[in-house]
Amino acid sequence: MTGKGLEPVRWRNGVLEAVDQTLLPAKLSYVRLKSLDEVCDAIKTMKVRGAPLIGVVGAYGLVLSLKKIETNDLAEAKRRMETRFLLTATPGPWRRLATGLRSPW
C-alpha cells in the first residue's frame, strides 16, 4: 500500500496482485496471479469481483498470457491468445452473453 491509499490491483515484478475480496473486511490480503489460469480462477472463486475490477484484472490476465507467446508474427500471436479462458471465467448468465449463446431471458 502506498501513502495514497488502497491499491485494489498492483503490478509487482511481473506478477499481478489483487485484493482478495473473500477476506474483506476482516483482513486485507492480496492474491498473486502469475498466469491467465490463475486470473480466471480468482474470478471464478470470487476473490476478484465487481465489474470494474474483473475488467481490469481480466485485461492484465491477457498481458500475462501474451508474455508467454514467443513469436514476432502478430497473426500467430492472436491465434495463440487464450481469451477463451476469460470468457469461461465470466460468472452467471453473463457467460452466455459473452460467449454468444442465447440469453436466458
N, C-alpha and C positions, 0 to 999 in steps of 0.2 A: 504494500500500500504506500502511496506517496502522500505528501503533505496536502495534496489537493482532494483527498477523499478516496472513497471506494473505487477500485478498478474491477468492474464485473468481468472483463476479459483483458488478458495481457499476453504479450508475446515475449518469451524469455528464452534466449539461447536456442532458437529453432523449435521451441515447444510452446504450444498454446495452453494457457491456463485460464480456466473459467471458474467462477464461484460455483461451488457445489450447492445448489439450491435445496437439496434434500436435507441439508444440515441446518439451514436457516430457520429461525433466528437464534437458535441456541449456540451455534458455532459458525465462525467464518473460516472456511477452508476452500482450497482450490483443487479442482480435478485437473490433472496434467494429461493433455491429449497430444499424442505423437503421430497419429495416423487417422485417416478418414474413417476406418472401422471404429476407432475409439470415439471419434466425434459422434458418429451415428449411435453408438451405444449410450453415450452421455445424453443424447436427445431422447432415445427410446426409454431410458430409465428415469427420465425427468430430472436428472442432475442439472441439465440445461433446459430451461423452459421459458415461455413467453416469446411471442412472435419476433420482437426486435432482437433478442439475444440469440434465438435459434437462427435467424438470418445471418447475424454476424459470425457466429460460431460455424455455421454451415459454409460460409464463404472462406473462412480460414481452413476448414476441412478440405476444400478444393485446393488451397495453397499447399497443404500437407501432401495431398495426392499428387499434385503436379511436381513437387520436389523429387518424387521417385521416378519420374519419366526421364529417361536418358535418350533424347533424340533432339535434333535440331529441325526436324520436319514438323511444321505446325499441324498439318493434316493428321500425321501419325500421332502427335501428342493429343489431339482432340479425340481420336479413336480410342486411345488408351485411358482417357479420363474415366474415373469411377463414379460419375454422377448418379448412376442408378442406385447406389447405396444411400445417397442423400434422400432420394425420393422414397425409399422404403423406410427411412427413419422418421418420416412425417407421421405424427400421431393422428388417430381417429379418421373421420370421414374425409379430411383434407387429403389423405393419401390417395383416395380415389380420384380427387380432382387433379392432384399433382401428377399422377401417372396417366391421366387421360381416360380413366374409366368413368362410367356414368355416375352422376351424382345420386346419392341415396334419397334425395328429396324430390 
